[in-house]
């Protein structure tokens, strides 16, 4: 049995079939656009080597470190594509994910403490005095 992939039909389905586009996602379709516009696999290799070159640090580093830096940079989305990633990470941070064992985080919301103690609040006497005093140079207000 011999099977042949019809590349033209695959690329056409990405642009014309909404289900295929949704399955791949915006980022993958963008990468395919770039690869097709630049000439396929050769452009991908050139882009990877360019990323490697951009990760080199003076006075140099080990090949393992350079390889890891390149892979990390290569796998992270471009600035143009970060909106989706930020939304998903924020959602995981706030809501958690039971399947992955991630617990919800408390939102870092700052609010005023309720008044307590004999002075009617935790605000210091100095701050209260400054709030009640008149401006020294009212003509500047």
Steps between C-alpha positions, in 0.01 A plus 500: 500500500637837402371831635581845366434824682341767288674806645299743292174363641636523856605863459174586327298345784689715753382814321148386409384258774421672829525172697853436374602861574357474853670164560842634397453835672602846393867455588556181298323651198726805525810279503371312195437832323857610566647166397304499173587860425873444562536172319421218739744300714805704398351812656426312822861386529626852427265641761618245758868582434419870522340437840811308607721790398283747691536291818880501504641698793851638530744357607315185391328209670485123476322339207244351741412844636481651152284212382257540791482879454430455128229239558332719760507806276386295200205348688375818666248697298582821326392829657216513247366168630532558875141614562364147487779361719459775761125441519546125541773536763297759692198270488706210636647723771164633616274198447745211520459169319379190686619262225856635522491532878535879498327676787332838476704800608357781702467818300739768626226752572593786730225654704469726798493326836191551712542744789625332818655608828440802723593753229237361263745356248852383426601831343775669696443830680752672271312399186168610650649839595640550147164410345318756719749785460461773241728519201815708562492657155131510398570718196676202337190280515 
